Amino acid sequence: MSVGAAFFQYVLEQLERLGGVSSRRMFGAVGLYRDDVFFAIIDDDTLYFKVDDSTRPDYESRGMKALRPYKDRPDVSMTYFTVPADVLDDAEELVTWARRSVAIAGVPKPKPKPKSKTAKRAAPKKKAKRAIREKRR
């Protein structure tokens, strides 16, 4: 996992028209953010954009692959796909793809439903009920 300075600079230049792009180093890779929305990863001099079910076919139809960050677990992938080289080289097209990725990444994940505080407790066993009654006497 590494990111070359020249490739990193090239990606940032290509994304200038997107505006508001910042970066943070993470585990040898670089995360790209637009206004605090994490939408892309650069790893091993490859750019990956966040995808969902609506955009994944655009990447898969071009033979692009999902990011697989764990060399020892190749079956684990993420919802980030390689950006096609022709898209990366066309700044205008790259910004279009990036905007879709930002929109996807900016959608809040549904929060799990909180457990009800009024959940019924299991009824105490008969022996426990007797012990409680005897303590009260």
LUMZATI-903253 format. One record per residue: residue number from 1; residue in three letters; y, x, z of N, C-alpha, C, O in turn. Coordinates in nm, 3 decimals. Layout:
BEGIN
+------+------+---------+---------+---------+---------+---------+---------+---------+---------+---------+---------+---------+---------+
! resi ! resn !    n_py !    n_px !    n_pz !   ca_py !   ca_px !   ca_pz !    c_py !    c_px !    c_pz !    o_py !    o_px !    o_pz !
+------+------+---------+---------+---------+---------+---------+---------+---------+---------+---------+---------+---------+---------+
!  NUM !  Ala !       Y !       X !       Z !       Y !       X !       Z !       Y !       X !       Z !       Y !       X !       Z !
...
+------+------+---------+---------+---------+---------+---------+---------+---------+---------+---------+---------+---------+---------+
//
This chain:
BEGIN
+------+------+---------+---------+---------+---------+---------+---------+---------+---------+---------+---------+---------+---------+
! resi ! resn !    n_py !    n_px !    n_pz !   ca_py !   ca_px !   ca_pz !    c_py !    c_px !    c_pz !    o_py !    o_px !    o_pz !
+------+------+---------+---------+---------+---------+---------+---------+---------+---------+---------+---------+---------+---------+
!    1 !  Met !  -0.118 !   0.084 !   0.000 !   0.000 !   0.000 !   0.000 !   0.124 !   0.089 !   0.000 !   0.153 !   0.159 !   0.097 !
!    2 !  Ser !   0.195 !   0.084 !  -0.109 !   0.319 !   0.159 !  -0.115 !   0.410 !   0.097 !  -0.219 !   0.367 !   0.021 !  -0.306 !
!    3 !  Val !   0.536 !   0.130 !  -0.208 !   0.635 !   0.080 !  -0.302 !   0.721 !   0.198 !  -0.345 !   0.788 !   0.261 !  -0.262 !
!    4 !  Gly !   0.720 !   0.227 !  -0.475 !   0.801 !   0.336 !  -0.527 !   0.948 !   0.296 !  -0.530 !   0.981 !   0.181 !  -0.558 !
!    5 !  Ala !   1.035 !   0.391 !  -0.503 !   1.179 !   0.364 !  -0.499 !   1.230 !   0.313 !  -0.634 !   1.313 !   0.222 !  -0.638 !
!    6 !  Ala !   1.183 !   0.371 !  -0.743 !   1.231 !   0.332 !  -0.876 !   1.190 !   0.188 !  -0.908 !   1.271 !   0.110 !  -0.959 !
!    7 !  Phe !   1.065 !   0.153 !  -0.879 !   1.020 !   0.015 !  -0.906 !   1.096 !  -0.084 !  -0.819 !   1.139 !  -0.189 !  -0.866 !
!    8 !  Phe !   1.111 !  -0.051 !  -0.693 !   1.183 !  -0.137 !  -0.599 !   1.326 !  -0.163 !  -0.649 !   1.372 !  -0.277 !  -0.650 !
!    9 !  Gln !   1.395 !  -0.057 !  -0.690 !   1.532 !  -0.070 !  -0.740 !   1.536 !  -0.155 !  -0.867 !   1.626 !  -0.236 !  -0.885 !
!   10 !  Tyr !   1.438 !  -0.135 !  -0.955 !   1.430 !  -0.213 !  -1.079 !   1.417 !  -0.362 !  -1.050 !   1.486 !  -0.443 !  -1.110 !
!   11 !  Val !   1.329 !  -0.398 !  -0.958 !   1.309 !  -0.538 !  -0.922 !   1.439 !  -0.597 !  -0.868 !   1.479 !  -0.707 !  -0.907 !
!   12 !  Leu !   1.504 !  -0.525 !  -0.778 !   1.630 !  -0.576 !  -0.723 !   1.736 !  -0.595 !  -0.831 !   1.810 !  -0.694 !  -0.828 !
!   13 !  Glu !   1.744 !  -0.503 !  -0.927 !   1.839 !  -0.517 !  -1.037 !   1.806 !  -0.640 !  -1.123 !   1.895 !  -0.713 !  -1.165 !
!   14 !  Gln !   1.680 !  -0.661 !  -1.149 !   1.637 !  -0.776 !  -1.229 !   1.668 !  -0.908 !  -1.158 !   1.690 !  -1.009 !  -1.224 !
!   15 !  Leu !   1.669 !  -0.907 !  -1.026 !   1.692 !  -1.029 !  -0.949 !   1.839 !  -1.047 !  -0.907 !   1.870 !  -1.139 !  -0.830 !
!   16 !  Glu !   1.928 !  -0.962 !  -0.955 !   2.069 !  -0.971 !  -0.915 !   2.128 !  -1.110 !  -0.938 !   2.203 !  -1.160 !  -0.854 !
!   17 !  Arg !   2.096 !  -1.173 !  -1.050 !   2.151 !  -1.306 !  -1.082 !   2.102 !  -1.415 !  -0.987 !   2.162 !  -1.522 !  -0.980 !
!   18 !  Leu !   1.996 !  -1.389 !  -0.917 !   1.947 !  -1.486 !  -0.819 !   2.044 !  -1.495 !  -0.701 !   2.067 !  -1.603 !  -0.647 !
!   19 !  Gly !   2.100 !  -1.381 !  -0.661 !   2.195 !  -1.377 !  -0.551 !   2.129 !  -1.394 !  -0.416 !   2.028 !  -1.462 !  -0.403 !
!   20 !  Gly !   2.189 !  -1.332 !  -0.315 !   2.141 !  -1.349 !  -0.178 !   2.006 !  -1.287 !  -0.150 !   1.942 !  -1.324 !  -0.052 !
!   21 !  Val !   1.961 !  -1.192 !  -0.232 !   1.829 !  -1.131 !  -0.212 !   1.841 !  -1.014 !  -0.116 !   1.926 !  -0.926 !  -0.131 !
!   22 !  Ser !   1.754 !  -1.015 !  -0.017 !   1.746 !  -0.903 !   0.078 !   1.599 !  -0.863 !   0.089 !   1.510 !  -0.934 !   0.041 !
!   23 !  Ser !   1.575 !  -0.750 !   0.151 !   1.436 !  -0.702 !   0.162 !   1.409 !  -0.651 !   0.303 !   1.500 !  -0.612 !   0.376 !
!   24 !  Arg !   1.280 !  -0.652 !   0.338 !   1.235 !  -0.598 !   0.467 !   1.101 !  -0.529 !   0.444 !   1.012 !  -0.583 !   0.378 !
!   25 !  Arg !   1.088 !  -0.410 !   0.499 !   0.960 !  -0.338 !   0.492 !   0.859 !  -0.408 !   0.581 !   0.891 !  -0.454 !   0.691 !
!   26 !  Met !   0.737 !  -0.415 !   0.532 !   0.632 !  -0.479 !   0.610 !   0.496 !  -0.420 !   0.573 !   0.450 !  -0.438 !   0.460 !
!   27 !  Phe !   0.432 !  -0.353 !   0.665 !   0.297 !  -0.300 !   0.647 !   0.282 !  -0.219 !   0.518 !   0.181 !  -0.233 !   0.448 !
!   28 !  Gly !   0.378 !  -0.137 !   0.485 !   0.371 !  -0.054 !   0.365 !   0.419 !  -0.124 !   0.240 !   0.438 !  -0.059 !   0.137 !
!   29 !  Ala !   0.440 !  -0.252 !   0.247 !   0.491 !  -0.329 !   0.134 !   0.636 !  -0.367 !   0.165 !   0.692 !  -0.326 !   0.266 !
!   30 !  Val !   0.695 !  -0.446 !   0.075 !   0.831 !  -0.494 !   0.095 !   0.833 !  -0.644 !   0.074 !   0.783 !  -0.694 !  -0.028 !
!   31 !  Gly !   0.890 !  -0.717 !   0.168 !   0.908 !  -0.861 !   0.152 !   1.047 !  -0.888 !   0.097 !   1.144 !  -0.825 !   0.139 !
!   32 !  Leu !   1.057 !  -0.980 !   0.002 !   1.186 !  -1.019 !  -0.055 !   1.224 !  -1.157 !  -0.004 !   1.141 !  -1.248 !   0.001 !
!   33 !  Tyr !   1.349 !  -1.171 !   0.033 !   1.402 !  -1.294 !   0.090 !   1.525 !  -1.336 !   0.013 !   1.602 !  -1.252 !  -0.036 !
!   34 !  Arg !   1.545 !  -1.464 !   0.002 !   1.671 !  -1.517 !  -0.048 !   1.722 !  -1.611 !   0.061 !   1.661 !  -1.713 !   0.091 !
!   35 !  Asp !   1.834 !  -1.574 !   0.118 !   1.891 !  -1.654 !   0.228 !   1.786 !  -1.685 !   0.334 !   1.769 !  -1.799 !   0.375 !
!   36 !  Asp !   1.715 !  -1.581 !   0.377 !   1.613 !  -1.588 !   0.482 !   1.487 !  -1.664 !   0.443 !   1.405 !  -1.695 !   0.530 !
!   37 !  Val !   1.469 !  -1.695 !   0.316 !   1.345 !  -1.759 !   0.269 !   1.258 !  -1.650 !   0.205 !   1.297 !  -1.590 !   0.105 !
!   38 !  Phe !   1.142 !  -1.626 !   0.263 !   1.048 !  -1.523 !   0.217 !   0.976 !  -1.574 !   0.093 !   0.892 !  -1.663 !   0.104 !
!   39 !  Phe !   1.008 !  -1.519 !  -0.024 !   0.955 !  -1.573 !  -0.149 !   0.876 !  -1.474 !  -0.234 !   0.811 !  -1.515 !  -0.330 !
!   40 !  Ala !   0.881 !  -1.345 !  -0.200 !   0.813 !  -1.246 !  -0.284 !   0.769 !  -1.125 !  -0.203 !   0.822 !  -1.097 !  -0.096 !
!   41 !  Ile !   0.670 !  -1.054 !  -0.259 !   0.619 !  -0.931 !  -0.199 !   0.610 !  -0.826 !  -0.310 !   0.568 !  -0.854 !  -0.421 !
!   42 !  Ile !   0.651 !  -0.705 !  -0.276 !   0.627 !  -0.591 !  -0.365 !   0.526 !  -0.503 !  -0.295 !   0.548 !  -0.460 !  -0.181 !
!   43 !  Asp !   0.415 !  -0.475 !  -0.363 !   0.310 !  -0.390 !  -0.306 !   0.246 !  -0.312 !  -0.419 !   0.217 !  -0.367 !  -0.525 !
!   44 !  Asp !   0.223 !  -0.184 !  -0.397 !   0.164 !  -0.097 !  -0.499 !   0.236 !  -0.112 !  -0.633 !   0.172 !  -0.120 !  -0.738 !
!   45 !  Asp !   0.368 !  -0.115 !  -0.627 !   0.453 !  -0.129 !  -0.746 !   0.413 !  -0.250 !  -0.831 !   0.411 !  -0.244 !  -0.954 !
!   46 !  Thr !   0.383 !  -0.358 !  -0.764 !   0.353 !  -0.486 !  -0.827 !   0.435 !  -0.592 !  -0.755 !   0.442 !  -0.593 !  -0.632 !
!   47 !  Leu !   0.496 !  -0.682 !  -0.833 !   0.575 !  -0.791 !  -0.777 !   0.490 !  -0.917 !  -0.772 !   0.427 !  -0.955 !  -0.871 !
!   48 !  Tyr !   0.489 !  -0.983 !  -0.657 !   0.416 !  -1.107 !  -0.637 !   0.516 !  -1.215 !  -0.595 !   0.603 !  -1.191 !  -0.512 !
!   49 !  Phe !   0.502 !  -1.334 !  -0.654 !   0.584 !  -1.449 !  -0.614 !   0.498 !  -1.552 !  -0.543 !   0.379 !  -1.566 !  -0.571 !
!   50 !  Lys !   0.560 !  -1.624 !  -0.451 !   0.496 !  -1.735 !  -0.379 !   0.466 !  -1.847 !  -0.479 !   0.550 !  -1.879 !  -0.562 !
!   51 !  Val !   0.347 !  -1.904 !  -0.471 !   0.307 !  -2.013 !  -0.559 !   0.253 !  -2.130 !  -0.477 !   0.223 !  -2.117 !  -0.359 !
!   52 !  Asp !   0.242 !  -2.244 !  -0.543 !   0.174 !  -2.359 !  -0.486 !   0.095 !  -2.424 !  -0.598 !   0.084 !  -2.367 !  -0.707 !
!   53 !  Asp !   0.042 !  -2.543 !  -0.574 !  -0.040 !  -2.609 !  -0.676 !   0.038 !  -2.642 !  -0.804 !  -0.021 !  -2.654 !  -0.911 !
!   54 !  Ser !   0.170 !  -2.656 !  -0.792 !   0.249 !  -2.691 !  -0.911 !   0.278 !  -2.570 !  -1.000 !   0.299 !  -2.586 !  -1.120 !
!   55 !  Thr !   0.279 !  -2.449 !  -0.945 !   0.311 !  -2.331 !  -1.025 !   0.192 !  -2.238 !  -1.048 !   0.196 !  -2.155 !  -1.139 !
!   56 !  Arg !   0.088 !  -2.249 !  -0.969 !  -0.029 !  -2.161 !  -0.983 !  -0.084 !  -2.159 !  -1.126 !  -0.119 !  -2.051 !  -1.174 !
!   57 !  Pro !  -0.093 !  -2.273 !  -1.196 !  -0.145 !  -2.269 !  -1.333 !  -0.064 !  -2.180 !  -1.428 !  -0.120 !  -2.122 !  -1.521 !
!   58 !  Asp !   0.067 !  -2.168 !  -1.405 !   0.150 !  -2.081 !  -1.489 !   0.105 !  -1.936 !  -1.477 !   0.107 !  -1.861 !  -1.575 !
!   59 !  Tyr !   0.065 !  -1.896 !  -1.360 !   0.019 !  -1.760 !  -1.335 !  -0.125 !  -1.742 !  -1.384 !  -0.156 !  -1.645 !  -1.452 !
!   60 !  Glu !  -0.211 !  -1.836 !  -1.349 !  -0.352 !  -1.825 !  -1.385 !  -0.372 !  -1.828 !  -1.537 !  -0.458 !  -1.758 !  -1.590 !
!   61 !  Ser !  -0.293 !  -1.909 !  -1.608 !  -0.308 !  -1.918 !  -1.754 !  -0.272 !  -1.786 !  -1.821 !  -0.313 !  -1.761 !  -1.935 !
!   62 !  Arg !  -0.196 !  -1.702 !  -1.754 !  -0.159 !  -1.571 !  -1.807 !  -0.248 !  -1.460 !  -1.751 !  -0.224 !  -1.342 !  -1.776 !
!   63 !  Gly !  -0.351 !  -1.499 !  -1.676 !  -0.445 !  -1.402 !  -1.622 !  -0.396 !  -1.329 !  -1.498 !  -0.452 !  -1.226 !  -1.460 !
!   64 !  Met !  -0.292 !  -1.381 !  -1.434 !  -0.239 !  -1.317 !  -1.314 !  -0.330 !  -1.346 !  -1.195 !  -0.395 !  -1.450 !  -1.189 !
!   65 !  Lys !  -0.332 !  -1.253 !  -1.103 !  -0.422 !  -1.262 !  -0.987 !  -0.344 !  -1.280 !  -0.858 !  -0.227 !  -1.243 !  -0.847 !
!   66 !  Ala !  -0.413 !  -1.337 !  -0.760 !  -0.356 !  -1.356 !  -0.626 !  -0.353 !  -1.223 !  -0.552 !  -0.437 !  -1.136 !  -0.575 !
!   67 !  Leu !  -0.256 !  -1.209 !  -0.464 !  -0.248 !  -1.091 !  -0.379 !  -0.367 !  -1.092 !  -0.284 !  -0.394 !  -1.192 !  -0.216 !
!   68 !  Arg !  -0.436 !  -0.981 !  -0.280 !  -0.550 !  -0.963 !  -0.189 !  -0.517 !  -0.841 !  -0.103 !  -0.546 !  -0.727 !  -0.140 !
!   69 !  Pro !  -0.457 !  -0.867 !   0.013 !  -0.403 !  -0.756 !   0.093 !  -0.505 !  -0.672 !   0.168 !  -0.472 !  -0.563 !   0.216 !
!   70 !  Tyr !  -0.628 !  -0.720 !   0.180 !  -0.727 !  -0.648 !   0.260 !  -0.834 !  -0.589 !   0.168 !  -0.916 !  -0.662 !   0.112 !
!   71 !  Lys !  -0.834 !  -0.458 !   0.155 !  -0.930 !  -0.390 !   0.068 !  -1.074 !  -0.416 !   0.114 !  -1.165 !  -0.425 !   0.031 !
!   72 !  Asp !  -1.093 !  -0.427 !   0.245 !  -1.227 !  -0.446 !   0.300 !  -1.271 !  -0.593 !   0.299 !  -1.386 !  -0.624 !   0.331 !
!   73 !  Arg !  -1.179 !  -0.683 !   0.263 !  -1.213 !  -0.826 !   0.255 !  -1.156 !  -0.883 !   0.124 !  -1.057 !  -0.955 !   0.126 !
!   74 !  Pro !  -1.220 !  -0.851 !   0.012 !  -1.167 !  -0.892 !  -0.118 !  -1.169 !  -1.043 !  -0.141 !  -1.106 !  -1.092 !  -0.235 !
!   75 !  Asp !  -1.240 !  -1.118 !  -0.058 !  -1.245 !  -1.263 !  -0.074 !  -1.121 !  -1.332 !  -0.015 !  -1.098 !  -1.450 !  -0.041 !
!   76 !  Val !  -1.040 !  -1.258 !   0.064 !  -0.920 !  -1.316 !   0.125 !  -0.802 !  -1.296 !   0.031 !  -0.769 !  -1.183 !  -0.005 !
!   77 !  Ser !  -0.740 !  -1.406 !  -0.008 !  -0.622 !  -1.396 !  -0.094 !  -0.509 !  -1.476 !  -0.031 !  -0.528 !  -1.551 !   0.064 !
!   78 !  Met !  -0.391 !  -1.456 !  -0.087 !  -0.273 !  -1.522 !  -0.034 !  -0.213 !  -1.611 !  -0.143 !  -0.258 !  -1.608 !  -0.258 !
!   79 !  Thr !  -0.115 !  -1.687 !  -0.108 !  -0.049 !  -1.776 !  -0.204 !   0.064 !  -1.704 !  -0.276 !   0.168 !  -1.763 !  -0.305 !
!   80 !  Tyr !   0.043 !  -1.577 !  -0.305 !   0.135 !  -1.496 !  -0.384 !   0.058 !  -1.444 !  -0.504 !  -0.053 !  -1.392 !  -0.490 !
!   81 !  Phe !   0.117 !  -1.458 !  -0.624 !   0.052 !  -1.414 !  -0.747 !   0.137 !  -1.310 !  -0.817 !   0.259 !  -1.310 !  -0.807 !
!   82 !  Thr !   0.068 !  -1.220 !  -0.890 !   0.135 !  -1.118 !  -0.970 !   0.228 !  -1.183 !  -1.071 !   0.191 !  -1.280 !  -1.138 !
!   83 !  Val !   0.348 !  -1.130 !  -1.082 !   0.444 !  -1.179 !  -1.182 !   0.409 !  -1.111 !  -1.314 !   0.393 !  -0.989 !  -1.318 !
!   84 !  Pro !   0.397 !  -1.189 !  -1.424 !   0.365 !  -1.128 !  -1.554 !   0.468 !  -1.024 !  -1.596 !   0.588 !  -1.039 !  -1.569 !
!   85 !  Ala !   0.422 !  -0.917 !  -1.660 !   0.509 !  -0.805 !  -1.699 !   0.624 !  -0.852 !  -1.790 !   0.737 !  -0.805 !  -1.774 !
!   86 !  Asp !   0.595 !  -0.944 !  -1.884 !   0.702 !  -0.988 !  -1.975 !   0.809 !  -1.067 !  -1.899 !   0.926 !  -1.065 !  -1.938 !
!   87 !  Val !   0.770 !  -1.137 !  -1.793 !   0.866 !  -1.210 !  -1.710 !   0.949 !  -1.110 !  -1.629 !   1.071 !  -1.124 !  -1.619 !
!   88 !  Leu !   0.884 !  -1.010 !  -1.573 !   0.954 !  -0.908 !  -1.495 !   1.058 !  -0.835 !  -1.580 !   1.165 !  -0.801 !  -1.530 !
!   89 !  Asp !   1.027 !  -0.812 !  -1.707 !   1.118 !  -0.738 !  -1.794 !   1.233 !  -0.822 !  -1.849 !   1.329 !  -0.767 !  -1.903 !
!   90 !  Asp !   1.225 !  -0.954 !  -1.835 !   1.331 !  -1.044 !  -1.883 !   1.403 !  -1.100 !  -1.759 !   1.354 !  -1.194 !  -1.696 !
!   91 !  Ala !   1.518 !  -1.042 !  -1.725 !   1.589 !  -1.078 !  -1.601 !   1.616 !  -1.227 !  -1.591 !   1.602 !  -1.285 !  -1.483 !
!   92 !  Glu !   1.655 !  -1.289 !  -1.700 !   1.685 !  -1.433 !  -1.698 !   1.560 !  -1.515 !  -1.667 !   1.564 !  -1.607 !  -1.585 !
!   93 !  Glu !   1.451 !  -1.481 !  -1.731 !   1.324 !  -1.552 !  -1.706 !   1.274 !  -1.524 !  -1.564 !   1.222 !  -1.614 !  -1.497 !
!   94 !  Leu !   1.290 !  -1.401 !  -1.519 !   1.247 !  -1.365 !  -1.384 !   1.322 !  -1.447 !  -1.279 !   1.263 !  -1.493 !  -1.181 !
!   95 !  Val !   1.451 !  -1.465 !  -1.299 !   1.531 !  -1.544 !  -1.204 !   1.484 !  -1.690 !  -1.205 !   1.482 !  -1.754 !  -1.100 !
!   96 !  Thr !   1.447 !  -1.742 !  -1.321 !   1.394 !  -1.880 !  -1.329 !   1.266 !  -1.892 !  -1.247 !   1.249 !  -1.986 !  -1.170 !
!   97 !  Trp !   1.175 !  -1.797 !  -1.264 !   1.050 !  -1.798 !  -1.189 !   1.078 !  -1.777 !  -1.040 !   1.013 !  -1.839 !  -0.956 !
!   98 !  Ala !   1.172 !  -1.692 !  -1.008 !   1.205 !  -1.664 !  -0.868 !   1.261 !  -1.789 !  -0.800 !   1.229 !  -1.817 !  -0.685 !
!   99 !  Arg !   1.344 !  -1.864 !  -0.870 !   1.401 !  -1.987 !  -0.812 !   1.291 !  -2.085 !  -0.775 !   1.296 !  -2.149 !  -0.670 !
!  100 !  Arg !   1.191 !  -2.097 !  -0.860 !   1.079 !  -2.186 !  -0.827 !   1.004 !  -2.135 !  -0.704 !   0.964 !  -2.213 !  -0.618 !
!  101 !  Ser !   0.988 !  -2.005 !  -0.696 !   0.919 !  -1.946 !  -0.581 !   0.998 !  -1.967 !  -0.452 !   0.941 !  -1.997 !  -0.348 !
!  102 !  Val !   1.130 !  -1.951 !  -0.460 !   1.216 !  -1.973 !  -0.343 !   1.205 !  -2.120 !  -0.299 !   1.196 !  -2.149 !  -0.179 !
!  103 !  Ala !   1.206 !  -2.210 !  -0.395 !   1.196 !  -2.353 !  -0.362 !   1.064 !  -2.384 !  -0.292 !   1.060 !  -2.460 !  -0.196 !
!  104 !  Ile !   0.957 !  -2.325 !  -0.340 !   0.825 !  -2.345 !  -0.279 !   0.822 !  -2.287 !  -0.139 !   0.775 !  -2.351 !  -0.045 !
!  105 !  Ala !   0.872 !  -2.165 !  -0.126 !   0.869 !  -2.097 !   0.004 !   0.961 !  -2.163 !   0.106 !   0.938 !  -2.152 !   0.227 !
!  106 !  Gly !   1.065 !  -2.232 !   0.059 !   1.160 !  -2.294 !   0.150 !   1.118 !  -2.429 !   0.204 !   1.184 !  -2.484 !   0.292 !
!  107 !  Val !   1.008 !  -2.482 !   0.152 !   0.959 !  -2.612 !   0.200 !   0.892 !  -2.590 !   0.335 !   0.798 !  -2.512 !   0.345 !
!  108 !  Pro !   0.940 !  -2.658 !   0.438 !   0.879 !  -2.638 !   0.570 !   0.734 !  -2.684 !   0.571 !   0.697 !  -2.785 !   0.512 !
!  109 !  Lys !   0.653 !  -2.606 !   0.640 !   0.513 !  -2.644 !   0.656 !   0.504 !  -2.760 !   0.752 !   0.579 !  -2.765 !   0.850 !
!  110 !  Pro !   0.413 !  -2.854 !   0.727 !   0.399 !  -2.965 !   0.822 !   0.353 !  -2.913 !   0.957 !   0.262 !  -2.831 !   0.967 !
!  111 !  Lys !   0.417 !  -2.963 !   1.059 !   0.381 !  -2.923 !   1.195 !   0.259 !  -3.001 !   1.239 !   0.245 !  -3.120 !   1.209 !
!  112 !  Pro !   0.170 !  -2.933 !   1.312 !   0.053 !  -3.006 !   1.362 !   0.098 !  -3.112 !   1.462 !   0.194 !  -3.094 !   1.537 !
!  113 !  Lys !   0.026 !  -3.222 !   1.462 !   0.060 !  -3.330 !   1.555 !   0.034 !  -3.284 !   1.698 !  -0.071 !  -3.228 !   1.727 !
!  114 !  Pro !   0.131 !  -3.306 !   1.786 !   0.109 !  -3.265 !   1.925 !   0.002 !  -3.353 !   1.990 !  -0.013 !  -3.471 !   1.958 !
!  115 !  Lys !  -0.070 !  -3.292 !   2.079 !  -0.172 !  -3.367 !   2.151 !  -0.103 !  -3.464 !   2.245 !  -0.002 !  -3.432 !   2.307 !
!  116 !  Ser !  -0.158 !  -3.581 !   2.254 !  -0.099 !  -3.684 !   2.338 !  -0.112 !  -3.645 !   2.485 !  -0.219 !  -3.605 !   2.530 !
!  117 !  Lys !  -0.002 !  -3.657 !   2.558 !  -0.006 !  -3.627 !   2.701 !  -0.072 !  -3.740 !   2.778 !  -0.110 !  -3.722 !   2.894 !
!  118 !  Thr !  -0.085 !  -3.854 !   2.715 !  -0.144 !  -3.969 !   2.783 !  -0.293 !  -3.982 !   2.753 !  -0.352 !  -4.087 !   2.774 !
!  119 !  Ala !  -0.352 !  -3.874 !   2.704 !  -0.495 !  -3.878 !   2.673 !  -0.572 !  -3.912 !   2.800 !  -0.541 !  -3.862 !   2.908 !
!  120 !  Lys !  -0.671 !  -3.995 !   2.784 !  -0.750 !  -4.036 !   2.900 !  -0.836 !  -3.921 !   2.948 !  -0.898 !  -3.849 !   2.870 !
!  121 !  Arg !  -0.839 !  -3.907 !   3.077 !  -0.925 !  -3.807 !   3.137 !  -1.064 !  -3.864 !   3.150 !  -1.083 !  -3.985 !   3.159 !
!  122 !  Ala !  -1.160 !  -3.776 !   3.152 !  -1.298 !  -3.819 !   3.170 !  -1.314 !  -3.878 !   3.310 !  -1.261 !  -3.825 !   3.407 !
!  123 !  Ala !  -1.386 !  -3.986 !   3.317 !  -1.408 !  -4.052 !   3.447 !  -1.490 !  -3.960 !   3.536 !  -1.587 !  -3.899 !   3.491 !
!  124 !  Pro !  -1.451 !  -3.949 !   3.663 !  -1.527 !  -3.863 !   3.754 !  -1.667 !  -3.919 !   3.775 !  -1.690 !  -4.040 !   3.764 !
!  125 !  Lys !  -1.759 !  -3.832 !   3.804 !  -1.897 !  -3.875 !   3.826 !  -1.905 !  -3.947 !   3.961 !  -1.815 !  -3.936 !   4.044 !
!  126 !  Lys !  -2.013 !  -4.020 !   3.980 !  -2.027 !  -4.102 !   4.101 !  -2.017 !  -4.019 !   4.228 !  -1.954 !  -4.063 !   4.325 !
!  127 !  Lys !  -2.076 !  -3.902 !   4.230 !  -2.072 !  -3.818 !   4.350 !  -1.928 !  -3.779 !   4.381 !  -1.886 !  -3.778 !   4.497 !
!  128 !  Ala !  -1.854 !  -3.747 !   4.278 !  -1.715 !  -3.707 !   4.297 !  -1.634 !  -3.825 !   4.350 !  -1.546 !  -3.807 !   4.434 !
!  129 !  Lys !  -1.662 !  -3.946 !   4.302 !  -1.591 !  -4.065 !   4.350 !  -1.619 !  -4.086 !   4.499 !  -1.528 !  -4.116 !   4.575 !
!  130 !  Arg !  -1.745 !  -4.069 !   4.540 !  -1.781 !  -4.084 !   4.681 !  -1.708 !  -3.983 !   4.766 !  -1.658 !  -4.017 !   4.873 !
!  131 !  Ala !  -1.703 !  -3.859 !   4.719 !  -1.637 !  -3.753 !   4.797 !  -1.488 !  -3.785 !   4.813 !  -1.430 !  -3.760 !   4.919 !
!  132 !  Ile !  -1.426 !  -3.839 !   4.712 !  -1.285 !  -3.874 !   4.718 !  -1.266 !  -3.987 !   4.818 !  -1.172 !  -3.983 !   4.899 !
!  133 !  Arg !  -1.354 !  -4.089 !   4.815 !  -1.343 !  -4.202 !   4.908 !  -1.361 !  -4.155 !   5.051 !  -1.289 !  -4.200 !   5.140 !
!  134 !  Glu !  -1.456 !  -4.066 !   5.074 !  -1.482 !  -4.018 !   5.210 !  -1.365 !  -3.938 !   5.263 !  -1.336 !  -3.944 !   5.383 !
!  135 !  Lys !  -1.297 !  -3.861 !   5.176 !  -1.180 !  -3.784 !   5.221 !  -1.068 !  -3.875 !   5.263 !  -0.992 !  -3.842 !   5.354 !
!  136 !  Arg !  -1.056 !  -3.988 !   5.199 !  -0.948 !  -4.080 !   5.231 !  -0.969 !  -4.148 !   5.366 !  -0.872 !  -4.189 !   5.429 !
!  137 !  Arg !  -1.092 !  -4.161 !   5.409 !  -1.123 !  -4.230 !   5.534 !  -1.087 !  -4.151 !   5.651 !  -1.107 !  -4.195 !   5.764 !
+------+------+---------+---------+---------+---------+---------+---------+---------+---------+---------+---------+---------+---------+
//
